[in-house]
């Protein structure tokens, strides 16, 4: 395959599997494949809309506004600061979403996804002060960790989903390396943090 097309494909994969979308995808999977599917459709749509606004739309808008506002000064900022500010914005949005879900007495299984996402983001933010691990693979790793955790909670065999998500994780990691955004160590580090963070966060709730 021509390198130009390979880079385009890698770029497309990175856009499709942006870390912002993973909590929403995990919640949607719970609403379809677990006992939460018995909840009223209107309730599920409201929860999905709330999570979508606070974990996808709002962080994207605020981070874009920040970069636009700081565009004349970005070259003066240290790389660590450029990475830390978006994490901080995202964490505040996720905390706000968790507070709203708690205020409306959402089921603890629903809130567990936000807790897992928050835990992974906080750990990634701390690690990124010294080491630039991949948030893309941290996100897909947390999806896999969540799958394993919920397989214990809801007593189902996750093997086929495990294989599919592992394959997707390999594709995402390869794409980030093709785009020269991360090294292999940063890819594996992000995946490990995401997997363990989500697994233990959900099982301990």
N, C-alpha and C positions, 0 to 999 in steps of 0.2 A: 504494500500500500504506500502511495506517495506520502512523504512526510507532512506535506501541507494538509492533506485530508486527515491524517492521523491526529495532527494538532487540532484541527477543527472538531473532530470527533471527541477528543479529550476535553476540549473547551465546552462542548455541548453537555457531556456527562457531568462536568463540574457545575454547570448551571442547573441542570435538572435535579441533581442531588445536593443542592445547597443546604447547609446545616439548619437554616431557618425552618425548613419544611418537615424535619423529622418528628418533632413532638406532635404536630398536626397529623402526620401520617400514622404515628403510633396510636393516637387517640381514635382515629377513623377505623383502624384495624380492630381495636377493642370493641367499638360499637357494632362491628360486623361479625366478628368471629368469637366473641365471648358472651357470657350471660348478660352483659350490658346491652346486647342487641334487643332485649325485652323492654328497654326504656322507651318511652313515647318518642316518636320521630321529632316532634317539635322541640322537645327537651334536648335531644342529641344535636339538632341543627343549631340551637342557641349556644350550646357549649362549644361546638366546632367553630362557630362564628366568633365567639369570644376569644378562643385560643388563637384563631387565625389572625385576628386584629392585633393581639398583644405579643405574639411570637413571630409573626411574619411581617405584617404591614407596618406597625409602629416602629419596630427596630430598624427596618429598612429605611423608612422616612427619616428618622432621627439621625441615623448614621450618615445618610446622604447629605442631610443638612449640615452635619458637623464637618464633613469633608469639604463641602462647598464653602462654608464659613472660614475654614482654616486653609483654604487652597493656597493662599498667598504665603502662608507660614509653614506649610507641611514640610518643606525642604529643611527647615530649621529644627524640626522635632526629631527626637531620637526614635529609631524603629520600635523600641519597646513601648513608647508612649502611643505611637500610631496603632499598635496592636491592642493596648490596654483599654483605650477609650471606647472602641466599639464593644468590647467585652462588657464594660461597665454599663453602657447603654442597654445592651441586651439583657443583662442580669436584672437591672431595674425594671424593665418591661415584664420579664418573667415573674419577678416578685409581685408586681402589680396584678398580673393574671392570677397567680396563686391566691392572693388576698381576696380577689373578687370571687373566685370559685369557693373559697372558704366562707365568705360572707353569704353566698347563696346556698351553703350546705351541700356542695357537690359531693358525690360519692368519693371515698378516700382512694379508690382505685384510679379514678380520673385524676385526682390531685397528685397521685404518685408519679405520673408521667412528668408533671411540672417539676416535682422535687428532684427526680432523676436528671432532668435536663439542666436544672439549676446547679446541682452538685457537679455535673460534668463540666459545665461552663466555668464554675469557680475554680475547679482544679486546673483546667486548661489555662485560665487567666493567670494563675499563680506560676504555673510551669513556663508559660510564654514570657515571663519576665526574664528568664535565663535561656529558654530553649524554645524555638518556634515549632511546636508540634502541629500536626494537621487537624484542623477543626472539622474538615470534611470526613476524615476517617473516624474521628472521635464521635461524630454524629451517627454514622452507620454502625459503629461499634456499640454505641448506646442502644441503638435499635435492636441489635442482636442480644445484648445483655438484658434488655427489657423482655424480649421474646422468651429467653430462658427463665427469667424470673416469673413471668406470667404462666409459663407451662407448669411450674410448681404450684402456683396459686389456683389455676383453673383445671389442673390435672389433664393435660393433653400432650400428645406426642409432637414435639416441634421439629422433627428431623428434616422434613422436606423444606419447611420454611428456613430452618438453619442453613441448609445447603444453598438455598436461593440467596439469602442475605449475605452469606459468606462470599458467594460468587460476585454479587453486586459490590461488596466491599473491596474485593480484588480489582474490579474494574475501576472503581473510584480511586483507589490508591495508585493504580497504574497511570490513570489520567493525570493525577496531580504530579507525578514524577515526569511524565511526558512534557507537561507544561513547565517543568523545572521550578515548581513552587515549593517542593519539599524533597528531602532525601528519604531513603528507605527507612532510616532510623526514626525520622519524624513521622512518617506514615504509620509505622508499627506502634510508636509511642502514643499517637493520637488514638489509634484503634484500641489499644490496651486500656488507656484511661477511660474511654467511652464505655467499653464493655464492662469493666469492673465497677465503674461509678454507677451505671444504671442498674446492674445486677444487684449490688448490695443496697443501693438506695431504696429500690422497690421492695426487696425481701425484708428489709428492716422496718418498714412502715407497718 
